[in-house]
Amino acid sequence: MLSRSVRDAVRHDLLRHGASPALADPALRTRIAAAHRETEHAGYRPATREIRALLRHGLAHAATCFQDLDPPLVRHLLGLPHTVTTDEFSHCAFTGKVKKFSPMMRPLGYEVVHYGVAGADAGASLYCDVMTRAEQEELLGHRHAPTAFHGDSANISNPLYTEYNRRLAGLLEERVEPGDIVCHPFGHAHAHLPHRGIDIETGIGYPDTHFPLRVFESYAWMHWHLGKYQRGGSCYEWVIPNYFVAEDWPVSIGQGQYVLYFGRICDIKGLPTVVEIAKQMPETKFVICGQGDPTPYLTSSNIEYKPPVHGSARAELLGGATAVLMPTKYVEPFGGVSVEAMLTGTPVIASPYGAFPEIVSQQLTGFLPRVLREWVRAIELAPG
């Protein structure tokens, strides 16, 4: 049974995320209570029930915000030129948002048309293939390497983007009707394509905006943009946290086996901090998993490297960890791994700025340390 203080803290977090209408819904409270009873057993990590309830509400809240944009009912969803909308590219945050968008919107009665590289699995009403994967790789000049950072191919002036957008422009001219919504999950990729619809950026986690209608991933990132451009707010900008399918992240029961860093492997993601923490805890196993070259960070015998994993293997890796480290050095727009980890029951230890304070509840779903000894202490306190 959760203590009153924990229940109050969770209720505060839900209210802080705009959940007051949901908490007033007796049916939702009954479903959450039933889920609590169902999962009340030994080894179930603290606050996982609450974070899953929060994420389910967040999914509904995101759908409601999009639903507030009244008819038309057609959404044209623009996939990324340099990936394919499948689980193979699930470690790309923007591809993941494309993949999860249609299953969220279609139950509300919307038709979603997906435009992208052939072979997509996005739950869309209709697929419009812009090119084949063979054509994509030929224009890229290489095949997709499992350990390479896919963002390095996101160059709007390269041959792939040029040809992709030439073809996409024709499809949009043919299919988009006046008043249709054209959804841009990766704003700059298709920012200058003419059509008869209404453009909206559906998940801004990048440093520039391109259309007046904007959805940001977090309040931290929206305010970062307001400061960057020295402008006031707008009633035509929204914050919708990234959406997740809770059932894709089963709760892990039992003792964690390692401390995990899971993401792009580079200095600005905080890998030097991971190395310093590992030096302070020589008896603890650390695992680095992600895209990029791990060689500069494999400096201790207790640090191991694992190549990128996709789909259900992500949940297994996250669920097997004692804690997940996210020591990002820049203002993180969201950091989806933090939510994925908490859904599996694994606490998150993250930088105390950017979007993380909106996601991680201190000493409830994780920790927000500032100095090295606090990072070490947080791992020692992790219940996994």
PyMOL commands that set and color helices and strands:
alter all, ss='L'
color gray80, all
select helices_A, chain A and resi 4-16+20-23+26-38+48-67+87-89+93-108+133-140+150-153+159-175+187-190+219-229+246-248+267-269+271-280+295-297+312-319+336-343+356-359+372-381
alter helices_A, ss='H'
color red, helices_A
select strands_A, chain A and resi 74-78+111-117+126-131+181-184+198-204+214-216+237-239+258-262+286-289+303-306+321-326+348-350+366-367
alter strands_A, ss='S'
color yellow, strands_A
deselect
rebuild
show_as cartoon
